[in-house]
């Protein structure tokens, strides 16, 4: 770690650095600091591994069995790879073993490690970037943020699906508190056409697509339909306290023409419930 920091400082203070542009220096520092961060994380994991070995070695077999549900045998030096936003690191931990029982790794629970290879920070980044656009653009954004390829496109898709797996259960378990009579119950519904694969079109749209004869190859003429989309319905239901406003609070510039008029705040949504479906019709 110190050699990496020394190497970066040496490069920045070398004669060649005097002729480098600020862009080159910036890129060099960014790459070096990211590697330094990865080495710091690796060093932290190794320090915790040594601490765990010392702690479990000090316990007798009966104490380890009580700690690990009957597993009394201690094995050190078990490794697993972890892909993080800083780069790949190796997690070293101890295994508690017992006859006919699966290994127990106390460090996995202590570190909160996921079952897969990708860290929670990398999973969070994948979800945030995928929500902004396509998986291709999400992968490019992740590569830029992490300084290189740390996850593949298929893995990004799997991570996003895994993050959304409990959305339905979350809304099912969530019971909103009754609102007073003066609170407004607001519903907003919108629809959006989404391009689908031919096999996923509705029956009427698929027949129209099969019979369609477009005038131009690269664009649609006036009145033509692409016959490639299904309508997705999106809705939100929420509570809101009444917020009385005047027309110029909405359509006029903030503060009015003079800039001194007090703007009345609009309604604030709370207890939101969101839903969207491309399978069910409107």
N, C-alpha and C positions, 0 to 999 in steps of 0.2 A: 504493500500500500504506500509506504513512504518512498519506495523507489519510483512508483508511478507519479507521485506528487513532485519528486525531485526531477524526474525526466521532463515533466510538463514545464516546470519552472526553468529548467535548462534550455529547453527549446525556445521559450519566450524571451530569454535573455541572450540568445546566441546572435552572432553577427548576421546570420541569415534573416532573423526576425526583424532587423532594421529595415529591410527592403520589402517586407510582407505588407500587403494591404490590411486594412482593418477587418475586411471580410474573412481573409485567411486566418488572421489571429483569432477572430471570433469563433470560427469553425473548429480551430485547434483546441481552444479552451473548452468549447462545448463538448467535444468528443472526450477530452481528457477529464473533465469534471464528471461526465457520466461514468467513465471507467473507474474513477476514484470513488464515486458513490457505490458502484457495484462491489468494489473491493471492501469498502466499509461494511456493507451488508454482509458480505461473505465472512469478514472477520468477526462481526457480531454473532453470526450463527455458529462459527467455530468456538467462540468464547462460551456460548450457552451450551454447546455440546460437551465441552470439558467440565463445565459446572454440573451438568446432568450426570456425567460419568462418575464424578467424585461423590455426588449425593447418593446415587443408587448403589455404588460400591460400598458405601458406609453402612448400608442396611444389611441385616442378615436375611437368609432365605425366607424365614417366617414373616418378617416385616414386608418383604417384597411380595409375598403371596397375599398378605392382607391388603396390600396396596393395589394389586393387579388381579384380583379375583382368582387366586390360586396359582398364578404364574410366578414361579420363584426363581427360574433360571435367567440370568442376565447375560446378554450378548451385546457387545459394543461394536461400533464401526459400521452400522447399517446406514446406507446412503440413499437419498432420493434427489432427483433433479427438480428444480423450481424455476420456471420462467417468470421473470419479473419485469417491471417497466424499466429497470436499470440494466437488465441483461440476465443471462442464466447464472444461477448459483447452485451450490450443492449443499444440501441439508444433511448433516451427520447427526444420528440419534441412536439411542439405545433401544433394544428390543427386550421385552420381558416375555419369556416363553414358558409353556407348560405342555405336558403330554396331551395330545389330542385337542389342543386349543390353538386358535389363531394368535399370531404375534400381537402384542400390545405395545404401542409406541407412545409413551407419555408426552414426549416433546411435540408430537403432532397436535395433540389437544392443547398443550400449553401455547404453541405458536399459532393455533387456529388455522392450520394448513388445510387447504381443500383436498378433496379426493383426487382430483386430476393434477396435471403438471403445472397449470397456469395459476399464478398468484391472484389473490383477490383484487389487488391494485390493477393488474392487467385485465382482469375480468370487468372491473368497473370502467376502465378506459374503453374496452371493446363495446360495452353497452352504450356508453355516451356517444361514441363516434358512429355506431351503427344506427342510432336513432336519428342522426342528422341526414342520412342519405343511404346510398347503396353500400353493399359489403365491400365492393372494390374501393370506393372512396374511404370507407372506414379503415381498410387495411393500409392504404397509403398514409392516412393520418396517424395510425399507430406506428408505422415504420418511421415517420418523421419524428414523432414524440420520443420513441425509444432508441433512435439512432441506428436502426437496422431491423432486419426481420427477426422477430421474436415469436411470432405466431402466424399460422397459415390461414388462408381464407376459410377453409372448412372448419378449422378450430374456432374462428371468430363466430361463424354461424352457430356452432354447438354451444359456445359460451353465452350467446345472446338468448338462445332457446332455453338454456338452463336457468338463466336469470329471470325469465318470464314464466317459469313453470308454476309458480305459486300465486300468480296474480288472481286467478279465479277463487282460490281458497282464501286469499286475503280479503276479498270483497264479501265472500260468504260469511266469514267469521266477524267481519266488522259490523257492529250494530250502532247506527247513529243515534244520538240522544234526541228525543222529541224537541222540536223547536216551538217557541211561543207563537201565538196567533198572528202577531205583528211581523213575523219573519216571512219573507217571500220564498216560495219554492220555485226555482227557475229551471227550465229545461231548454236546451239548445241542441238542435239536430242539424247535421249537414251531411252531404253526400259527395263522394269523389269517385270518378272513374279511374280504375286501375287496369293497366294492360295485363292480360292473362295469357297463359299458354293455351294453345288451341284446344287441348283436351279438357280444360277447366272452364270453358265458356258455358253459359247457360244454353239450353237447347235452342231457343229462338235466335240468340245471337250467333250460335255456331252455324245454323242454317243460313242466316243472312250473310255470314262471312264466306260460306261456300259458294253462294250465288253472286257475291259482289264482283263487279268488274270496274276497276278504278280507271279514271280518265288519264291520270298521270302516274308515273312510276314512283316519283320521290315525294309527292305531296298530294293532298286531297283537293278536289275542286269544290266549289261552293255547293253546300248541301250534302256532300258525301259523308258517310260514316266509315270509320276504320273497321268497325265490327271486331275489335280486339279487346274490348274492355268489359269488366263487370263493375257494377256500382257498389262501392263500400259505404255503409251507413255508419256515421260516427255521432255519438250523443254524449251529453254531459248533463247531469242533474245536480244542483247544488242549492244551498241556502244562501240568502243574502239579505242583509238589513236594508230597508228602503233608503235610497239616497236621492233626495230631491235635487234636481239640477235644472238650470235654465238653458234654453237653446244655445246661447252664446258660450256656455260652459263646454259645449261639445264641438260646435262648428267654428267658433272664433279662435284666433291665436291665443295661446296661454297668456293670461293677464290682460286680455283685451288690447285694443289699439294703443292705449297708453302704457300698457305693461304693468299697471299698478292694481288692476282688478283682482280680487281674491277668487281663486278658482275653487269651485266646490268639487270635492272628491267624488268619484263615482262609486258604485257598489263594489264590495269585496266578497268574492266567492269563498265559501267554507263548506266543509263536509261534502266535498265533491265525489261524485260517482261517475266513472267514465266507462263507456262501452263502445265497441266497434266490431263490425262483422262484415265479411265479404261473402260468407256462405249463405246467410239468411237474406231474403230480399227486403226491400224497404218496408 
